[in-house]
Amino acid sequence: MIDYQLRTRLVAGEHAIEQLGTLAKQLQAQRVLIVSDPGLVDAGIYALGAQRISHCGLEVLGFHQLAENPNTLHVQTGLEVARDFRPDLMVGLGGGSSMDCAKGINFLYSCGGQMSDYWGVGKATAPMLPMIAIPTTAGTGSETQSFALISDAHTHVKMACGDPKAAPAIAILDPVLTCTQPARVTALTGIDALTHALESFVTTKRNAISDCYAREAWMLLSRGFPRVIEEPSDLLARQQMQLGAAFAGMAIEASMLGAAHALANPLTAFLDVPHGQAVGMMMPHVIRFNAQSVQNRYGELVHLLAEVSAADRRNPSDILADRFTNWLRLSSMATSLVELDSWKSKFANVEGSERPSPCATEDLLESMAQMAAKQWTGAFNPRPATADDFLAIYRAAARV
């Protein structure tokens, strides 16, 4: 059975943010809270959005006390600001962190309680404020999703909190806004988007609707990503990336994700590895793990890739895995656990004592595997995976 509803209006094009004030008025807004990280304040992008709103006669306030991978403390701080300001429209302006934090604040402001109350699906207890999402990266697809990923500030566990009421009413896709992001952010978010397109195409929950979005996302992203890494000023490539990320988000809404994301979250929780780096590094290993279950599906994605030689007789899974590894190398990202500075730093001198190398820390690998086995996304992987399977995949990533 398919139960899918188109919820988010897409407004896409160069300088589309100029329409923010008009779109806010169409949603009957009077008081607008913009959630945006400090980097966008420094880049002048927050001011651009705020001006568009104030020029239309609406009150606007910014909340900027958040960081990458927003946690429950960030959301609670934002809630206190919202209670004082009393907004009737939320705007998430920035990367996935800003949009997820805006959704988290919206959950608590509209429904009360604490973030853990909404861990899961369909737990909103009241109507939520309308939201406009304006991504300044091309990665998470949060602008077209009803989920907020919020980490518990104490346990560091990522909570996926989803409800149709949380889906943005409007997503503004302006490729110009992505031009100011550092090359590292372009790479991290782009790899994340590519994993979304691939995983949503092969999950056990996949369907005709998710297939449509995932295929189109894959074509746009696989062509746009290498171009935007090599030519950061290419607006066409940036537009491909933004649309691809949004379509991948729509695919996730219909089909969810898989083992690569289940494996990535513990890397972030235990070692502070950025999500795009973590999920991108695990993706080739998951592709090979899943090969026996979805080789034909992987073949469909290979046929959509540009510059694949007809003479290449390898299994589609090997072609895809190698392509992901090449994308990581193209963008100067780590392809194995031992290459990660953050991984190595965790085992550097601690109070003057030597710690074993990352590859030798079996206890940590086992702890991460246990956490990965509890991640919700792993339940949708096309090949069932146990904690032992996740441990084997971590080991493979550690010794590359």
N, C-alpha and C positions, 0 to 999 in steps of 0.2 A: 504494500500500500504506500502511496505517495501522499504526503500532506505538506504542501509547500505553498507559501504565500509571498508574493512580491511585496515588500514592505518599504523599500527605500527608493526615493526618486534620485536619479543621477543627473547632475548638472556638470558637464565636462567641457573643458576647453581652456585655451590660454587666457589668463586674467579673469577666470570665472569667479574668483573671490570678490570681484567688484559687485557681484549680485547679492552678496551676503545680507546686506541691510534689507533689500527688497524681499528676499526670501524669508527673512525673519518676520517681516510684517505680514507676509502671506500666512504665516503660522500664528497670527494674532498675538505676537509677542509685544511686551512693553518693557520687560526687564530681562536682560540677557547676561548669563554668566558664561564667560569664556574660560575653559580649562586649557592651559597652554604652558609648556615647559619653559624654564628660564632661557634656554638657548634661542627660542623663537622670539623672546622679548629682545634679546641682544641683536638678533638679526633684523629686527624691525617688522617681522611678519605679524606678531600680535597687534602692534599698533595699526597696521594696515587693516586687519579685520575689525578691530575696535572702532576705527574711524568710519568704516562702511556702515556699521550699526548706528553709531551716534549721529551720523549725517542724515539718517532716516528718522531722527527724533526719538530714538529708543535709548533707555538707560543701559549702560554696560559696565560690567566689573570683571576684572581678570583674576584668576586663581592660578598661581605658578609654583606652589610649594609641592612639587612632585618630582620624581626621578624615574630613570629607566626601570622597568618592571615595578609598576606602582604597587604599594602594599596597603594594608588596612589602616596604617597610621596616616598615610597621604590622604586616603579617602575620608577618614574621620576629620582631618583638618579642613578638607574641602567642604564637608558637611556643615561644619560650624560657620564657615563663610557663607554658605548658601542659606542657612537659617537666618542669618542677619540680613542678607540682601533680598531674600524672597524672590528668586527669579521665576519666570514663567517659560523660559527657554534655555536649554543647555547647548553650548557649542563646544565640541572637542576639536581643537586646532593643534595639529602636530602629528607625531607618529602614533603608533599603537598605544603607547603609554598614556598620552594625553586623552585619546579617545576612550580607552578603557577606564581611566580614572574618572572621566566625566560620566560614564555609565555607572560606575560604582557609586559616585556621589548621588546620582539620580535615583538609584535603588533605595539608598538610605533616606534621602530627602523625601521621596514620594511614598515610601512604604514603611519606613522606620526599621528598628531592629539593628542587627549588625551584619557585616558582609557574609559571614558564614551561613546566615539564614538563607541566602540565595545561591548557595553552592549547589549546582545541579541545573535542572531545566524547569521552567514554568512556575517559579516560586514567588513571583511578584504578587503582592496582596492588594494592590491598588493601581489605578491608572498612573502612568509616569509622565514626566514632562516631555514634550517633544524635543528632539535633539537634531542639530545640524552637525555633521561630521566633515571636517576639512583635513584630509591627510596631507602632510608635507613630506611624506616618504611614500615609497611604493613597496609595501611589504605585508603588513598584518591582515589587510582586508577588513579591519574592524569597522570601517565605514559602511559596510554592507552586511554586518553581522549583528545578531542579537545577544552576543556573548561579551562579557567583560572578564579578562584574566587579571585577577587581583591576588597578590601573594599575602599570606599570613605574615605579619611583621615579626612574629616570634618563631614560628616553625619553618618559615620560608616556603611552605607548600603553596603551589599555585592553585587557586580556586577558579574553576570555570563557572561563571554565574550567567546563566542565559534565560531569557524570557522574550517572547515576541514584543512585549511592551517596551523593551530596551533597545530595539532596533532603531537606528537613526531615521528620522522622517525624510531627511535630505542629505545626500553626500555631494559635496562640491569637489570636483577633481580638476585642479589647476596645476599643470605640469611646471609652470614657472616657479611655483612655491618650492619645488624639489631641487631647484638649481643651487640653493645656498647650503644644502646639506654636505657635510664632509664626504670624501670618497669612501671612507670606512663605513659610514651609515648607508650610503647607496648600495654598497656590497652586501652588508648584513641584512638589510631589509629586502633586497632583491632576491637573495638566496632563500630567505624565508618564504617569499611569495611563490617561488618555483617549487618549493616543497609542498606548499598548499595545493597547487595545481596537480602535482603528481599524486600525492596521497589521497586527495579527495576523489581521484579518478579510479582508484582501486579498492576502496574500503568495502567492507561487507554491506554497508548501507547505501552504496552507490545506486543511482537510478537514472532514468532518461534525462531528468532535469539537471542533475549534478554533472552528468556527462557533457551536456551542452556547454555549461559554464567552464568546466575544467578543461575541455579541449581548446576552447577559445582562449582561455587564460594561458594555457601552455604554449600555444602558438605565439601569442603576443609577448609573453615573458621570455621564452627561449630565444626569440629574435632580438628583443629589446635589451636584454641584460648585457650580453657582451658588448653591444654597441655603446650603452650608457657608461660602461666601465672604461672603454677605450676613448670615447668622445663625450665627456660629461656635459658639454654644451648642446648636445643634440636634443632638441625639444621633441622631435617626433619619437625618438626612442624613449624619452621620459614619459610621453603620453601613452606609449605602448605599455610601459611598466605600470603606470597608474591604473589604466583600464584593466590590464591583466590581473593586478592585485585585487581590484574590486570584484572582478568576475570570479577569481579564486575564492574570495570571501563568500560569494553567493553559492559557490559549489560546496564549501564547508557547511553552510547552513542546511544544505540538502543531504549531505553525505558524511560529514565529520572528517576526522583525520586518522592517523595510524601510529605505528610503532616508532617512527622517527621522532615524533613529538613526545611520545611517552619517554623515550630515552633522553631527549634534550632537556626536559624539565629538571631532572636530578643534577645534570651538569651545571645548570644555572643555580640551583639551590645549594649544592655542596661547594662549587668552585667559582661561582660568579662568572661563568662563561656566558657571554651575550647570546641571546636566544638564536639569532640567525647563524652565528658560528656553530653553536651546539647542534642545531637541527640539520644544518648543511653537512657537517662532518659525519653525522650518523646516517645520513640518507643513503650513500652508496652501500653501506653494510646492510641496511634494511632492504634495499632493492634486491641484493643478492639473497638475503634470507627469504624474501617473498617470491623469488623467481619461480619455484615449482608450483605456486598457486595462481599466479597472474602473468605468466610469460606472454600470453597473447595480448593482454591489456597493455603491457609494456611495449609490445610490438606496435600497437596503434600509436603510442606516443613517439616512438622512434621514427615512424613514417612522417610525423608532423615536424620533426626537427629539420632545420636547414643544414645543408652541407654534410649529409650522411651519405657516404659512398655506397652505391648499389653493390659494390664488390665486397663490402664488409659482411661476412657470413657469421659473425659472432652472434651469440644469443642476445636478444634485445635487452635483457637485464644487464649484461656486461657493457653494452653500448651506453645505456643510461647511467650506470654507476660510474663509468669512466668520464662521461660528459659532466656529471656533477663534480667529480674530482677536478677536472680541468677548469670548471667555473670557479671553484675555490682557489685554485692556483692563479688564475687570471686576476683575481681580486685580492691576492696576497693574504688569503685566509689559511688557517691551519687545516691540514688534511688528516691529522692524527692527534691523539691525546698528548703525545710527547712533544708536539710542536707548540702547544699552548703555553704562553707565558703565565697566564693565570693559573693553569694547572701546575706548572713547575714551581711557581712562587709559594704555593700551599705547602710544598715539601722542602723548601729552602731552610737555611739555618733558623731554628727556633730556639731562642735563649741559648745560643751557642752550640746546640747539638745538631748533628747531622741526621737528616731523615732519609729514608730510602727513596729511590727514584719513583716517579709516578707509575711506571710499568710494573713495579714490584709491590704496589700497595693493593694486594688482593682484597683486604678487608674493605677498603673504600669502594672498589668495584662491586663487591657483593652488596654493600649498603645501597649503592645507587641502583643496582639491579632490583633490589627489593622495592625501592621507591617507584621505579619504572613500572613494575608489575601492577602497581596500584593506580597508575594514571588512567584516567577515563578514556583517553584517545586510543590506548592500546587495545581496548575491547573491540574496536572496529577494524583492526588490522586484518588484511585478507588471509594471512596465515596465523592461526592462534599462536601466541607467544607466552611462555611462562617466565618466571624469574630466572630460571637456568638459561633460557634462550637469550634473555636480555644480558645476562652475565657474559655469555659467549660473544655477543655482539660487541659489548664493551671491550672484551679482551682483544677482539679482532681490530678494533679502532686503536687500541693501545699499542699494538705491535706493528702497525703499518710503517 
